[in-house]
Amino acid sequence: MIAELAQVRDRRREIAAEDKDLIEKYDALKQAFVKRMEEEGCTRISSTEGTVILTETIVPQVSDREAMDAWILETGNIYLLQSRVNAAAFRELVEAGQEVPGVTPFPKKDISLRST
């Protein structure tokens, strides 16, 4: 089972490396399309292989975290934040003897593989 586990892990690493390269290539091609389409003033390009449509979406980029946090607390707009507890910070608090109300420590089991 250890040999099979090591083989699967190694294959996943190979695939992940290939995927990383493909993602980089895909993202570079997308950026090239955006630049070219903006330069040419068009929002749609079609060929026999498919169609590319230039889209725009507004996304948040925090420029002043303290100001944002203060505003969220003042207005109660907590829904703007994603709900996830930082595991490392939580472990530090638990190890320091602190309790975090509403959060239960869960011992997640895993293995570590070192192959030769």
Secondary structure by P-SEA (a helix, b strand, c coil): caaaaaaaaaaaaaaaaaaaaaaaaaaaaaaaaaaaaaaacccccccccbbbbbbbbbbbbbccaaaaaaaaaaacccccccccccaaaaaaaaaaccccccbbbbbccbbbbbcc
